[in-house]
Amino acid sequence: MTREDHPEAGRGRRIEPRIDWTRAAAPAADRHRSAGSAWRERRYLRWVVAVAIVFVLLVIVLRQPLADLLWPQTRVQVLLDQADQALRAGRLDADDGSGARQLYEAAQALDTDRVEASDGLRRVGQAALRSAETALRQNSFDEARAQLALARDLQVPRPQAEALAARLRAREVEHAGVDGLLAAAARAQADEHLWGDESAALPLYQRVLALQPTRIEALEGREDALSDLLQEAGVELRRDELGEAARRIAAARTFDAGHVDLPQAEAALVAAVDARRRTGARDLARGRLDAARSAYEAVLAAVPGDGAAQQGLEQVGIAHARQAERDAGDFDFARAQRQLEFARSLAPRSPRVGQAEQAVARAREVRQRQNAGPSLTARERERRVKALLARMAQAEAQGHWLTPPGESAYDTLRAAQALSPDSAAVKQAATRLLPSVRACYEEELRANRVRRAQACREAWQTLQPRDPALPDTRRQLAEKWIAVGTERLGAGDLAFATEALDQARALDVQAGGFAEFEQRVQSATAGRSP
């Protein structure tokens, strides 16, 4: 019997639905997993798209360099095609590289075996000849000359180029009015306007001679104008204006290298330059730095790159550096700074200038400590002075008169003086230091240790710059540098010999044996040049 037959059977009972919750939860988890997978897929797709975009951009930007690297023949063909187009357009030569000549030459540089490039250059040359002929018919003489020069650069057959050049000169004679050019040249010469621009006498005579090389009036006018120009050079030499004289002599050489007066003028210039070098060396040795600088700069104006003048200017800079140290020692920082500026401009790479900068900086520190000194208690000041004098004694024992910066005997003494200038111990230390420095100089000089002797002499000069014994030490030390440098040069040490020459030159060029030693070093240097 079924439930339908007995409806009362189910009364009073609650019928619960049968639900499998494990199966019900599964779709939700699947949905979460599906959502996570979809997010990851979208993120992956975004990365793929970004990489693809970057790749496309790189291909667009680098397509030509990559093509040049991977397929160089493709680049050569592109250049040849561009050159053909430029040739057909009549763009034969262009400074920006777009001319037919430049493009063919670029293709030839990439592949020297491609005959198309050399054939193209020959066609450019012939096209330049035709352009020159067209310009000539139109009386455009400047354009005709430019196109003819291009054709000659590209090595067109010489008979063709010479024939066109002759026609060009003849046509220019017809239109330029040679008589007018001669008259203008004569007027410029009468006004003493000999060179410098196209309206001057010598360029005008040169134009006439380019058109008619045998024209007597032009030949004679040029000869006279060159004589006048060389006379002007002589006047400039007597005024000691070597640069102006050299420029006039060089101009005369360009107009006629065989002029009869030119050798004498050149010899006079060489003699004047040599004399100016010697003057500069004497002024440098005597401490006349401004005069020495002017002399060396005049030499360089006449002979740019002159080695002796360049070295002389460097020595002038080093002398300014030494003067800066002395001024800083007197606490004259304004003057010391000016001297440093001169030194930097004349000897920017010299280590000696760096040492001077350090010395000036140390002197500034000493002055600052001196200014701060009154704020110290008497006991603290005494303690610091005692410590400085102990460091000074230690530096003396080691022979450290000026270096290292801040720890040398001189630096520590100046610091002690700044703290307590009236201290008996400080005065005693200063009195003791000067004889020690003098003794250091003499001992190192006798032992031929010229670098240390020079350091001791500089310390001496710093401590007592007006000592009457110092001038004699300049020549004495210069002669020692020469003696030691000569010995080392004989042993093949050219570097030390060059240093010795520079040091001797800075000290005293009148020292015994200087000229002979300088000649030997210069000969050895020239012998090692490639």
TAMO-V693037 format. One record per backbone hydrogen bond with DSSP energy under -0.5 kcal/mol. NH is the residue of the N-H (numbers start at 0). CO is the residue of the C=O. E is the energy in kcal/mol with one decimal. If there is no record, write none. Layout:
nh:NH co:CO e:E
nh:NH co:CO e:E
This chain:
nh:5 co:1 e:-1.0
nh:8 co:5 e:-1.8
nh:9 co:6 e:-0.8
nh:10 co:7 e:-1.1
nh:12 co:9 e:-1.4
nh:14 co:12 e:-0.5
nh:15 co:13 e:-0.8
nh:18 co:16 e:-0.9
nh:20 co:18 e:-1.0
nh:23 co:19 e:-1.9
nh:24 co:20 e:-2.5
nh:25 co:21 e:-1.2
nh:26 co:22 e:-0.9
nh:27 co:23 e:-0.7
nh:28 co:24 e:-2.0
nh:29 co:25 e:-2.7
nh:30 co:26 e:-2.5
nh:31 co:27 e:-2.4
nh:32 co:28 e:-3.2
nh:33 co:29 e:-2.9
nh:34 co:30 e:-2.8
nh:35 co:31 e:-2.6
nh:36 co:32 e:-2.7
nh:37 co:33 e:-2.6
nh:38 co:34 e:-2.4
nh:39 co:35 e:-2.6
nh:40 co:36 e:-2.6
nh:41 co:37 e:-2.7
nh:42 co:38 e:-2.6
nh:43 co:39 e:-2.6
nh:44 co:40 e:-2.7
nh:45 co:41 e:-2.4
nh:46 co:42 e:-2.2
nh:47 co:43 e:-2.7
nh:48 co:44 e:-2.8
nh:49 co:45 e:-2.6
nh:50 co:46 e:-2.9
nh:51 co:47 e:-2.4
nh:52 co:48 e:-2.6
nh:53 co:49 e:-2.6
nh:54 co:50 e:-2.6
nh:55 co:51 e:-2.6
nh:56 co:52 e:-2.6
nh:57 co:53 e:-2.6
nh:58 co:54 e:-2.5
nh:59 co:55 e:-2.4
nh:60 co:56 e:-2.9
nh:61 co:57 e:-3.1
nh:62 co:58 e:-0.6
nh:65 co:61 e:-2.7
nh:66 co:62 e:-2.2
nh:67 co:63 e:-2.8
nh:68 co:64 e:-2.1
nh:69 co:65 e:-3.2
nh:70 co:66 e:-2.7
nh:73 co:70 e:-1.1
nh:74 co:70 e:-1.2
nh:75 co:71 e:-2.2
nh:76 co:72 e:-2.4
nh:77 co:73 e:-2.2
nh:78 co:74 e:-2.4
nh:79 co:75 e:-2.4
nh:80 co:76 e:-2.6
nh:81 co:77 e:-2.6
nh:82 co:78 e:-2.6
nh:83 co:79 e:-2.4
nh:84 co:80 e:-2.2
nh:85 co:81 e:-2.4
nh:86 co:82 e:-2.5
nh:87 co:83 e:-2.4
nh:88 co:84 e:-1.9
nh:89 co:86 e:-1.2
nh:90 co:85 e:-2.5
nh:91 co:89 e:-1.4
nh:96 co:93 e:-1.5
nh:99 co:90 e:-2.4
nh:100 co:91 e:-2.6
nh:102 co:98 e:-2.3
nh:103 co:99 e:-2.6
nh:104 co:100 e:-2.4
nh:105 co:101 e:-2.1
nh:106 co:102 e:-2.3
nh:107 co:103 e:-2.5
nh:108 co:104 e:-2.0
nh:109 co:105 e:-1.5
nh:110 co:106 e:-1.9
nh:113 co:110 e:-1.2
nh:114 co:112 e:-0.7
nh:116 co:113 e:-0.7
nh:117 co:113 e:-0.8
nh:118 co:114 e:-2.6
nh:119 co:115 e:-2.3
nh:120 co:116 e:-2.2
nh:121 co:117 e:-1.9
nh:122 co:118 e:-2.1
nh:123 co:119 e:-2.2
nh:124 co:120 e:-2.3
nh:125 co:121 e:-2.1
nh:126 co:122 e:-2.4
nh:127 co:123 e:-2.4
nh:128 co:124 e:-1.9
nh:129 co:125 e:-2.2
nh:130 co:126 e:-2.5
nh:131 co:127 e:-2.5
nh:132 co:128 e:-2.3
nh:133 co:129 e:-2.3
nh:134 co:130 e:-2.7
nh:135 co:131 e:-2.3
nh:136 co:132 e:-2.2
nh:137 co:133 e:-1.4
nh:138 co:135 e:-1.6
nh:139 co:134 e:-3.0
nh:140 co:138 e:-1.3
nh:143 co:139 e:-2.3
nh:144 co:140 e:-2.6
nh:145 co:141 e:-2.2
nh:146 co:142 e:-2.5
nh:147 co:143 e:-2.2
nh:148 co:144 e:-2.5
nh:149 co:145 e:-2.0
nh:150 co:146 e:-2.3
nh:151 co:147 e:-2.3
nh:152 co:148 e:-2.3
nh:153 co:149 e:-1.7
nh:154 co:151 e:-1.7
nh:155 co:150 e:-1.7
nh:159 co:156 e:-0.6
nh:160 co:156 e:-1.8
nh:161 co:157 e:-2.9
nh:162 co:158 e:-2.2
nh:163 co:159 e:-2.1
nh:164 co:160 e:-2.4
nh:165 co:161 e:-2.3
nh:166 co:162 e:-2.0
nh:167 co:163 e:-2.4
nh:168 co:164 e:-2.5
nh:169 co:165 e:-2.3
nh:170 co:166 e:-2.5
nh:171 co:167 e:-2.4
nh:172 co:168 e:-2.2
nh:173 co:169 e:-1.8
nh:174 co:170 e:-1.9
nh:175 co:171 e:-3.7
nh:176 co:172 e:-1.1
nh:177 co:172 e:-0.6
nh:179 co:176 e:-0.5
nh:180 co:176 e:-1.9
nh:181 co:177 e:-2.7
nh:182 co:178 e:-2.2
nh:183 co:179 e:-2.4
nh:184 co:180 e:-2.5
nh:185 co:181 e:-2.3
nh:186 co:182 e:-2.2
nh:187 co:183 e:-2.3
nh:188 co:184 e:-2.3
nh:189 co:185 e:-2.3
nh:190 co:186 e:-1.7
nh:191 co:188 e:-1.6
nh:192 co:187 e:-2.9
nh:193 co:191 e:-1.1
nh:199 co:196 e:-1.7
nh:200 co:192 e:-2.4
nh:201 co:193 e:-2.2
nh:203 co:199 e:-1.6
nh:204 co:200 e:-2.7
nh:205 co:201 e:-2.2
nh:206 co:202 e:-1.9
nh:207 co:203 e:-2.0
nh:208 co:204 e:-2.4
nh:209 co:205 e:-1.7
nh:210 co:206 e:-1.4
nh:211 co:207 e:-3.3
nh:214 co:211 e:-2.1
nh:215 co:213 e:-0.5
nh:218 co:214 e:-2.1
nh:219 co:215 e:-2.9
nh:220 co:216 e:-2.4
nh:221 co:217 e:-2.7
nh:222 co:218 e:-2.0
nh:223 co:219 e:-2.3
nh:224 co:220 e:-2.6
nh:225 co:221 e:-2.5
nh:226 co:222 e:-1.9
nh:227 co:223 e:-2.3
nh:228 co:224 e:-2.4
nh:229 co:225 e:-2.4
nh:230 co:226 e:-1.8
nh:231 co:227 e:-2.1
nh:232 co:228 e:-1.8
nh:233 co:229 e:-1.8
nh:234 co:230 e:-2.0
nh:235 co:231 e:-2.3
nh:236 co:232 e:-2.1
nh:237 co:233 e:-2.0
nh:238 co:234 e:-1.4
nh:239 co:236 e:-1.5
nh:240 co:235 e:-2.9
nh:241 co:239 e:-1.2
nh:244 co:240 e:-2.1
nh:245 co:241 e:-2.7
nh:246 co:242 e:-2.1
nh:247 co:243 e:-2.0
nh:248 co:244 e:-2.3
nh:249 co:245 e:-2.4
nh:250 co:246 e:-2.2
nh:251 co:247 e:-2.4
nh:252 co:248 e:-2.0
nh:253 co:249 e:-1.6
nh:254 co:250 e:-1.6
nh:255 co:251 e:-2.3
nh:258 co:255 e:-1.5
nh:261 co:258 e:-1.2
nh:262 co:258 e:-0.5
nh:264 co:260 e:-1.8
nh:265 co:261 e:-2.6
nh:266 co:262 e:-2.3
nh:267 co:263 e:-2.1
nh:268 co:264 e:-2.0
nh:269 co:265 e:-2.3
nh:270 co:266 e:-2.3
nh:271 co:267 e:-2.2
nh:272 co:268 e:-2.5
nh:273 co:269 e:-2.4
nh:274 co:270 e:-2.3
nh:275 co:271 e:-2.1
nh:276 co:272 e:-2.2
nh:277 co:273 e:-2.1
nh:278 co:274 e:-2.2
nh:279 co:275 e:-2.4
nh:280 co:276 e:-2.2
nh:281 co:277 e:-2.3
nh:282 co:278 e:-2.7
nh:283 co:279 e:-2.3
nh:284 co:280 e:-2.3
nh:285 co:281 e:-1.8
nh:286 co:283 e:-1.4
nh:287 co:282 e:-2.6
nh:288 co:286 e:-1.7
nh:291 co:287 e:-2.2
nh:292 co:288 e:-2.6
nh:293 co:289 e:-2.3
nh:294 co:290 e:-2.2
nh:295 co:291 e:-2.4
nh:296 co:292 e:-2.5
nh:297 co:293 e:-2.0
nh:298 co:294 e:-1.9
nh:299 co:295 e:-2.2
nh:300 co:296 e:-1.8
nh:301 co:297 e:-1.3
nh:302 co:298 e:-3.1
nh:305 co:302 e:-1.7
nh:309 co:305 e:-2.1
nh:310 co:306 e:-2.5
nh:311 co:307 e:-2.3
nh:312 co:308 e:-2.5
nh:313 co:309 e:-1.8
nh:314 co:310 e:-2.3
nh:315 co:311 e:-2.1
nh:316 co:312 e:-2.2
nh:317 co:313 e:-2.2
nh:318 co:314 e:-2.3
nh:319 co:315 e:-2.1
nh:320 co:316 e:-1.9
nh:321 co:317 e:-2.2
nh:322 co:318 e:-2.2
nh:323 co:319 e:-2.3
nh:324 co:320 e:-1.8
nh:325 co:321 e:-2.0
nh:326 co:322 e:-2.7
nh:327 co:323 e:-2.4
nh:328 co:324 e:-2.1
nh:329 co:325 e:-1.2
nh:330 co:327 e:-1.7
nh:331 co:326 e:-2.9
nh:332 co:330 e:-1.2
nh:335 co:331 e:-2.2
nh:336 co:332 e:-2.4
nh:337 co:333 e:-1.8
nh:338 co:334 e:-2.4
nh:339 co:335 e:-2.2
nh:340 co:336 e:-2.1
nh:341 co:337 e:-2.1
nh:342 co:338 e:-2.4
nh:343 co:339 e:-2.8
nh:344 co:340 e:-2.0
nh:345 co:341 e:-1.8
nh:346 co:342 e:-2.8
nh:349 co:346 e:-1.4
nh:352 co:349 e:-0.9
nh:353 co:349 e:-1.0
nh:354 co:350 e:-2.1
nh:355 co:351 e:-1.9
nh:356 co:352 e:-2.2
nh:357 co:353 e:-2.0
nh:358 co:354 e:-2.4
nh:359 co:355 e:-2.5
nh:360 co:356 e:-2.3
nh:361 co:357 e:-2.5
nh:362 co:358 e:-2.3
nh:363 co:359 e:-2.1
nh:364 co:360 e:-2.0
nh:365 co:361 e:-2.4
nh:366 co:362 e:-2.5
nh:367 co:363 e:-2.5
nh:368 co:364 e:-2.7
nh:369 co:365 e:-2.5
nh:370 co:366 e:-2.5
nh:371 co:367 e:-1.9
nh:372 co:368 e:-0.8
nh:372 co:369 e:-0.5
nh:373 co:369 e:-0.5
nh:374 co:371 e:-1.2
nh:375 co:372 e:-2.4
nh:380 co:376 e:-2.9
nh:381 co:377 e:-2.5
nh:382 co:378 e:-2.2
nh:383 co:379 e:-2.4
nh:384 co:380 e:-2.6
nh:385 co:381 e:-2.2
nh:386 co:382 e:-1.9
nh:387 co:383 e:-2.5
nh:388 co:384 e:-2.6
nh:389 co:385 e:-1.8
nh:390 co:386 e:-2.1
nh:391 co:387 e:-2.3
nh:392 co:388 e:-2.3
nh:393 co:389 e:-1.9
nh:394 co:390 e:-2.3
nh:395 co:391 e:-2.7
nh:396 co:392 e:-2.3
nh:397 co:393 e:-1.3
nh:398 co:394 e:-0.6
nh:398 co:395 e:-1.3
nh:399 co:394 e:-2.8
nh:400 co:398 e:-1.4
nh:406 co:403 e:-2.0
nh:407 co:403 e:-1.1
nh:408 co:399 e:-3.1
nh:409 co:400 e:-2.2
nh:411 co:407 e:-2.4
nh:412 co:408 e:-2.1
nh:413 co:409 e:-2.5
nh:414 co:410 e:-2.2
nh:415 co:411 e:-2.3
nh:416 co:412 e:-2.7
nh:417 co:413 e:-2.2
nh:418 co:414 e:-1.7
nh:419 co:415 e:-2.7
nh:422 co:419 e:-1.7
nh:426 co:422 e:-2.3
nh:427 co:423 e:-2.3
nh:428 co:424 e:-2.0
nh:429 co:425 e:-2.4
nh:430 co:426 e:-2.4
nh:431 co:427 e:-2.1
nh:432 co:428 e:-2.1
nh:433 co:429 e:-1.5
nh:434 co:430 e:-0.9
nh:435 co:431 e:-1.3
nh:436 co:432 e:-2.4
nh:437 co:433 e:-2.4
nh:438 co:434 e:-2.9
nh:439 co:435 e:-2.3
nh:440 co:436 e:-2.4
nh:441 co:437 e:-2.4
nh:442 co:438 e:-2.6
nh:443 co:439 e:-2.6
nh:444 co:440 e:-2.2
nh:445 co:441 e:-2.2
nh:446 co:442 e:-1.6
nh:447 co:444 e:-1.5
nh:448 co:443 e:-2.3
nh:449 co:447 e:-1.5
nh:452 co:448 e:-2.3
nh:453 co:449 e:-2.5
nh:454 co:450 e:-2.0
nh:455 co:451 e:-2.3
nh:456 co:452 e:-2.4
nh:457 co:453 e:-2.4
nh:458 co:454 e:-2.0
nh:459 co:455 e:-2.5
nh:460 co:456 e:-2.8
nh:461 co:457 e:-2.1
nh:462 co:458 e:-2.3
nh:463 co:459 e:-2.6
nh:466 co:463 e:-1.8
nh:469 co:466 e:-1.9
nh:472 co:468 e:-0.9
nh:472 co:469 e:-0.8
nh:473 co:469 e:-1.0
nh:473 co:470 e:-0.7
nh:474 co:470 e:-1.0
nh:475 co:471 e:-2.0
nh:476 co:472 e:-2.8
nh:477 co:473 e:-2.4
nh:478 co:474 e:-2.6
nh:479 co:475 e:-1.6
nh:480 co:476 e:-2.5
nh:481 co:477 e:-2.2
nh:482 co:478 e:-2.4
nh:483 co:479 e:-2.8
nh:484 co:480 e:-2.8
nh:485 co:481 e:-2.5
nh:486 co:482 e:-1.9
nh:487 co:483 e:-2.5
nh:488 co:484 e:-2.3
nh:489 co:485 e:-2.0
nh:490 co:486 e:-0.9
nh:491 co:488 e:-1.6
nh:492 co:487 e:-2.7
nh:493 co:491 e:-1.6
nh:496 co:492 e:-1.9
nh:497 co:493 e:-2.5
nh:498 co:494 e:-2.0
nh:499 co:495 e:-3.0
nh:500 co:496 e:-2.3
nh:501 co:497 e:-2.2
nh:502 co:498 e:-2.6
nh:503 co:499 e:-2.6
nh:504 co:500 e:-2.5
nh:505 co:501 e:-2.0
nh:506 co:502 e:-1.6
nh:507 co:503 e:-2.9
nh:510 co:507 e:-1.3
nh:513 co:510 e:-1.9
nh:516 co:512 e:-2.2
nh:517 co:513 e:-2.9
nh:518 co:514 e:-2.2
nh:519 co:515 e:-2.2
nh:520 co:516 e:-2.5
nh:521 co:517 e:-2.5
nh:522 co:518 e:-2.3
nh:523 co:519 e:-2.5
nh:524 co:520 e:-2.5
nh:525 co:521 e:-2.5
nh:526 co:522 e:-2.1
nh:527 co:523 e:-1.0
nh:527 co:524 e:-0.6
nh:528 co:524 e:-0.7
nh:528 co:525 e:-0.7
